[in-house]
Amino acid sequence: MGKTRFVYRNECETGQWKETLKEICEVARICLHKLVATNTPPLPKYYEREFKHAAAAHGKTKVLELVVKGPDADSHEVRDVIEKASHEVRQVQDVLERFDKEARQELERMEAIGHSVEEGGDIESVVEAVRQFKEYGHDFVCDLSQAIHRISLQQNLLNELTAKIYEDPLTGVLNRRAWDRDLETLKNELCKENLHAFCIILADLDNFKEINDSYGHPVGDAVLRQFATILKKYFGDCGSVYRFGGDEFSLIVKGLGVKKVFCRVKNVQKRLANSVFVANDGAIRITVRASFGIAEGSCPDEILKVISLADEMLYQAKKCGRNCIKCVKG
């Protein structure tokens, strides 16, 4: 495992696309070698399937998003929903403006009829005007209710898509995009002194590649999902869990110092040691281990340093023979 795999990067940094292209070529070579080794014909359906597996297994999340899914696919969906919601809002505005205009006209007409009655006109004309106004008011309420309902539907869909943008589709935990967003939130909270301590945890499963090679990627995916569930169970009350790709996970923990976080991570390891990861309806049962790097910080200006320290701690944990925890206070 190389060092500084988790270092925070700006998506717009120079050379991003050149680096992404190199990763695409790397995954393509791995994919072709696998197809040749397994005597699988390089047909599009097989190639795409193997490409997904290779990109996921080697942590090439960006490649997976760009090549398989297409750039900013979720963003296009969100924009579509926003456009539809904006259209519904305009319809509500039209209803309100029409009601305002026609209500004013009705009131003017009723006022004119009122003057006519004062001068000896027919009272029945007033009753008829009131009836028509009530009927129009009922129609307005129906139109407005329908428009508001349509807006609510669009808002619900927008909320779902927004959550999808920040979610890792395999494990259900947060993804790299959410990590970048939440680091910015963390910085703001520290600047406002609403938070006085935080920890960054970096983790990955030991010998995960062997699981994929021995049992196949579907079994590896099942292991990742179960590991993510365990992390959420032990840190859901004080932190957020993220997956960058492959078996690489990270956590932002707020309000706890490194000693308390270490104890929780130790409990995660105990849970792993006492757990059997089940796949294929129980036909495959696997015991897994994980290594962790933990670093604590307290200042907004040292967030990147803390991430780097956590990455160094994970590197040291792997060097110590795996199934290990290393921590430091920044």
C-alpha positions as CSV (number, residue, x, y, z in Angstrom):
1,M,0.0,0.0,0.0
2,G,1.4,3.4,-1.0
3,K,1.3,6.4,1.3
4,T,-1.0,9.4,1.0
5,R,-3.8,7.7,-0.9
6,F,-6.4,9.7,1.0
7,V,-4.8,13.2,0.7
8,Y,-7.5,15.8,0.1
9,R,-7.5,17.0,-3.5
10,N,-9.2,19.8,-5.3
11,E,-11.3,18.5,-8.2
12,C,-10.2,21.3,-10.4
13,E,-6.5,20.9,-9.8
14,T,-4.1,21.0,-12.9
15,G,-3.6,17.8,-14.7
16,Q,-6.8,16.1,-13.4
17,W,-7.9,14.8,-16.8
18,K,-4.4,13.6,-17.7
19,E,-4.3,11.7,-14.5
20,T,-7.8,10.3,-15.0
21,L,-6.8,9.2,-18.5
22,K,-3.8,7.3,-17.2
23,E,-6.1,5.5,-14.6
24,I,-8.6,4.6,-17.4
25,C,-5.7,3.0,-19.4
26,E,-4.5,1.2,-16.3
27,V,-8.0,-0.3,-15.6
28,A,-8.4,-1.2,-19.2
29,R,-5.2,-3.2,-19.1
30,I,-6.2,-5.0,-15.9
31,C,-9.6,-5.7,-17.5
32,L,-8.2,-7.2,-20.7
33,H,-5.7,-9.4,-18.8
34,K,-8.5,-10.8,-16.7
35,L,-10.6,-11.5,-19.8
36,V,-7.7,-13.3,-21.5
37,A,-6.8,-15.2,-18.3
38,T,-10.4,-16.5,-18.0
39,N,-10.8,-17.2,-21.7
40,T,-13.7,-14.7,-21.8
41,P,-14.6,-13.2,-25.2
42,P,-14.0,-9.4,-25.2
43,L,-17.6,-8.6,-26.0
44,P,-19.0,-5.3,-24.8
45,K,-21.3,-6.8,-22.1
46,Y,-18.4,-8.8,-20.6
47,Y,-15.9,-6.0,-21.0
48,E,-18.2,-3.5,-19.3
49,R,-18.8,-5.9,-16.4
50,E,-15.1,-6.7,-15.9
51,F,-14.2,-3.0,-16.2
52,K,-16.6,-2.1,-13.4
53,H,-15.2,-4.8,-11.2
54,A,-11.6,-3.8,-12.0
55,A,-12.2,-0.1,-11.3
56,A,-14.0,-0.8,-8.1
57,A,-11.4,-3.4,-6.9
58,H,-8.5,-1.0,-7.5
59,G,-10.2,2.1,-6.0
60,K,-10.7,3.9,-9.3
61,T,-14.0,5.6,-8.3
62,K,-13.5,8.5,-10.6
63,V,-12.9,6.2,-13.6
64,L,-16.0,4.3,-12.8
65,E,-18.1,7.5,-12.7
66,L,-16.7,8.9,-15.9
67,V,-16.5,5.8,-18.1
68,V,-19.4,3.6,-17.0
69,K,-21.9,6.2,-15.7
70,G,-20.8,9.3,-17.6
71,P,-19.7,12.7,-16.2
72,D,-22.1,14.5,-14.0
73,A,-25.0,12.1,-14.7
74,D,-26.6,12.8,-11.3
75,S,-26.1,16.5,-11.8
76,H,-28.1,16.4,-15.0
77,E,-30.9,14.6,-13.2
78,V,-30.9,17.2,-10.5
79,R,-31.0,20.0,-13.0
80,D,-33.9,18.4,-14.8
81,V,-35.8,18.2,-11.5
82,I,-35.0,21.8,-10.7
83,E,-36.2,22.9,-14.1
84,K,-39.5,21.0,-13.6
85,A,-39.9,22.4,-10.1
86,S,-39.3,25.9,-11.4
87,H,-41.9,25.3,-14.0
88,E,-44.4,24.3,-11.3
89,V,-43.5,27.4,-9.2
90,R,-44.2,29.5,-12.2
91,Q,-47.6,27.8,-12.6
92,V,-48.4,28.6,-9.0
93,Q,-47.4,32.3,-9.6
94,D,-49.7,32.3,-12.6
95,V,-52.6,31.0,-10.6
96,L,-52.0,33.6,-7.9
97,E,-51.7,36.4,-10.4
98,R,-54.8,35.3,-12.2
99,F,-56.7,35.1,-8.9
100,D,-55.5,38.5,-7.8
101,K,-56.6,40.1,-11.1
102,E,-60.0,38.3,-11.4
103,A,-60.7,38.8,-7.7
104,R,-60.2,42.5,-8.0
105,Q,-62.5,42.6,-11.0
106,E,-65.2,40.6,-9.0
107,L,-64.9,42.9,-6.0
108,E,-65.2,45.9,-8.2
109,R,-68.3,44.4,-9.8
110,M,-69.8,43.6,-6.4
111,E,-69.1,47.1,-5.2
112,A,-70.9,48.5,-8.3
113,I,-73.9,46.2,-7.6
114,G,-73.8,47.3,-3.9
115,H,-74.1,50.9,-5.1
116,S,-77.0,49.9,-7.4
117,V,-78.8,48.2,-4.5
118,E,-78.4,51.4,-2.4
119,E,-80.1,53.3,-5.2
120,G,-83.0,50.8,-5.3
121,G,-81.6,48.0,-7.5
122,D,-82.3,44.3,-7.3
123,I,-81.0,42.4,-4.3
124,E,-80.9,39.2,-6.3
125,S,-78.1,40.5,-8.4
126,V,-75.9,40.8,-5.2
127,V,-76.7,37.2,-4.2
128,E,-75.8,36.0,-7.6
129,A,-72.5,37.9,-7.6
130,V,-71.6,36.5,-4.2
131,R,-72.4,32.9,-5.4
132,Q,-70.2,33.4,-8.5
133,F,-67.4,34.8,-6.3
134,K,-67.5,31.8,-4.0
135,E,-67.5,29.4,-6.9
136,Y,-64.5,31.2,-8.4
137,G,-62.8,31.0,-5.0
138,H,-63.4,27.3,-4.8
139,D,-61.9,26.8,-8.3
140,F,-58.8,28.9,-7.2
141,V,-58.2,26.8,-4.1
142,C,-58.4,23.6,-6.2
143,D,-55.9,24.9,-8.8
144,L,-53.6,26.1,-6.1
145,S,-53.7,22.8,-4.2
146,Q,-52.9,20.8,-7.3
147,A,-50.0,23.1,-8.2
148,I,-48.6,22.9,-4.6
149,H,-48.9,19.1,-4.7
150,R,-46.9,18.9,-8.0
151,I,-44.2,21.1,-6.4
152,S,-44.1,18.8,-3.4
153,L,-43.6,15.8,-5.6
154,Q,-40.7,17.6,-7.4
155,Q,-39.2,18.5,-4.1
156,N,-39.3,14.9,-2.8
157,L,-37.6,13.8,-6.0
158,L,-35.0,16.5,-5.8
159,N,-34.3,15.4,-2.2
160,E,-33.8,11.8,-3.3
161,L,-31.5,12.8,-6.1
162,T,-29.5,15.1,-3.9
163,A,-29.0,12.2,-1.4
164,K,-28.0,9.9,-4.3
165,I,-25.3,12.3,-5.4
166,Y,-23.6,12.0,-2.0
167,E,-24.1,8.3,-1.5
168,D,-21.9,5.3,-2.4
169,P,-24.2,3.1,-4.4
170,L,-22.6,-0.2,-3.2
171,T,-22.5,0.3,0.5
172,G,-25.0,3.1,1.2
173,V,-22.4,5.2,3.1
174,L,-21.3,8.6,1.9
175,N,-18.9,9.1,-1.0
176,R,-16.0,11.3,-2.0
177,R,-18.2,14.1,-3.0
178,A,-19.8,14.1,0.4
179,W,-16.3,13.9,2.0
180,D,-15.3,17.2,0.3
181,R,-18.5,18.9,1.3
182,D,-18.3,17.7,4.9
183,L,-14.7,18.8,5.3
184,E,-15.8,22.3,4.4
185,T,-18.6,22.1,6.9
186,L,-16.1,20.8,9.5
187,K,-13.9,23.8,8.8
188,N,-16.8,26.3,9.2
189,E,-17.8,24.7,12.6
190,L,-14.2,24.9,13.9
191,C,-13.9,28.5,12.7
192,K,-17.2,29.4,14.6
193,E,-15.9,27.5,17.7
194,N,-19.0,25.3,17.6
195,L,-16.7,22.4,17.7
196,H,-13.5,21.9,19.7
197,A,-12.2,18.5,18.6
198,F,-12.4,16.1,15.7
199,C,-10.8,12.9,14.5
200,I,-10.1,11.6,11.0
201,I,-10.1,7.8,10.7
202,L,-8.8,6.0,7.6
203,A,-9.4,2.3,7.3
204,D,-9.2,-0.5,4.8
205,L,-9.7,-4.3,4.9
206,D,-6.7,-6.5,5.2
207,N,-6.0,-8.7,2.2
208,F,-9.2,-7.7,0.5
209,K,-7.8,-8.4,-2.9
210,E,-7.5,-12.1,-1.9
211,I,-11.2,-12.2,-1.1
212,N,-12.0,-10.9,-4.5
213,D,-9.6,-13.3,-6.2
214,S,-10.7,-16.3,-4.2
215,Y,-14.4,-15.8,-4.1
216,G,-15.2,-13.3,-6.8
217,H,-16.3,-9.6,-6.7
218,P,-19.9,-10.2,-5.7
219,V,-18.7,-11.8,-2.5
220,G,-16.2,-9.0,-2.0
221,D,-19.1,-6.5,-2.5
222,A,-21.1,-8.3,0.2
223,V,-18.1,-8.0,2.6
224,L,-17.8,-4.3,1.9
225,R,-21.5,-3.8,2.6
226,Q,-21.3,-5.6,5.9
227,F,-18.1,-3.8,7.0
228,A,-19.8,-0.4,6.2
229,T,-22.8,-1.4,8.4
230,I,-20.5,-2.2,11.3
231,L,-18.7,1.2,10.9
232,K,-22.1,3.0,10.9
233,K,-23.2,1.1,14.0
234,Y,-20.2,2.2,16.1
235,F,-19.8,5.8,14.8
236,G,-23.3,6.7,13.6
237,D,-24.0,8.8,16.7
238,C,-20.9,11.0,16.4
239,G,-19.5,10.8,12.9
240,S,-20.0,10.1,9.2
241,V,-18.7,7.1,7.2
242,Y,-17.3,7.5,3.6
243,R,-16.1,5.1,1.0
244,F,-13.7,6.3,-1.7
245,G,-13.6,3.1,-3.7
246,G,-12.4,-0.5,-3.3
247,D,-12.0,-1.3,0.4
248,E,-10.9,2.3,1.4
249,F,-13.1,3.9,4.0
250,S,-12.8,7.1,6.0
251,L,-14.7,8.7,8.9
252,I,-15.1,12.2,10.2
253,V,-15.7,12.0,14.0
254,K,-16.8,15.2,15.8
255,G,-16.5,16.0,19.5
256,L,-14.4,13.0,20.6
257,G,-10.7,12.9,21.3
258,V,-8.3,10.3,20.0
259,K,-8.5,8.1,23.1
260,K,-12.3,7.7,22.9
261,V,-12.1,7.1,19.2
262,F,-9.4,4.5,19.7
263,C,-11.7,2.6,22.1
264,R,-14.5,2.6,19.5
265,V,-12.2,1.4,16.8
266,K,-11.0,-1.3,19.1
267,N,-14.6,-2.4,19.5
268,V,-15.0,-2.5,15.7
269,Q,-12.0,-4.8,15.5
270,K,-13.4,-7.0,18.2
271,R,-16.7,-7.1,16.3
272,L,-14.9,-8.1,13.1
273,A,-13.0,-10.8,15.0
274,N,-16.2,-12.3,16.3
275,S,-18.1,-12.0,13.0
276,V,-18.5,-14.2,10.0
277,F,-19.2,-12.5,6.8
278,V,-21.8,-14.5,4.9
279,A,-22.4,-14.6,1.2
280,N,-24.3,-16.7,-1.3
281,D,-27.0,-17.6,1.2
282,G,-24.6,-18.9,3.7
283,A,-22.5,-21.0,1.3
284,I,-19.5,-18.8,1.8
285,R,-18.4,-17.7,5.3
286,I,-15.4,-15.4,5.7
287,T,-13.6,-13.8,8.6
288,V,-12.0,-10.5,7.8
289,R,-9.7,-8.0,9.6
290,A,-9.1,-4.3,9.1
291,S,-6.4,-1.8,9.8
292,F,-7.0,1.8,11.0
293,G,-5.2,5.1,11.1
294,I,-6.5,7.8,13.5
295,A,-5.5,11.4,13.9
296,E,-7.0,14.1,16.1
297,G,-7.2,17.9,15.5
298,S,-8.9,21.0,16.8
299,C,-8.0,23.9,14.4
300,P,-9.6,24.6,11.0
301,D,-6.2,25.3,9.5
302,E,-4.9,21.8,10.3
303,I,-7.6,19.7,8.7
304,L,-5.4,18.7,5.8
305,K,-2.5,18.0,8.1
306,V,-4.7,15.7,10.2
307,I,-5.8,13.8,7.1
308,S,-2.2,13.3,6.1
309,L,-1.3,12.1,9.6
310,A,-4.2,9.6,9.6
311,D,-3.0,8.4,6.3
312,E,0.5,8.0,7.7
313,M,-1.0,6.1,10.7
314,L,-2.8,3.7,8.4
315,Y,0.4,3.1,6.5
316,Q,2.2,2.3,9.7
317,A,-0.6,0.0,10.8
318,K,-0.2,-2.0,7.6
319,K,3.6,-2.2,8.1
320,C,3.0,-3.6,11.5
321,G,1.4,-6.7,10.2
322,R,-2.2,-5.6,9.6
323,N,-5.2,-5.9,11.9
324,C,-3.7,-3.0,13.7
325,I,-4.6,0.5,14.9
326,K,-2.2,3.5,14.9
327,C,-3.2,6.9,16.2
328,V,-1.7,10.3,16.8
329,K,-2.8,13.7,18.2
330,G,-2.0,16.4,15.7
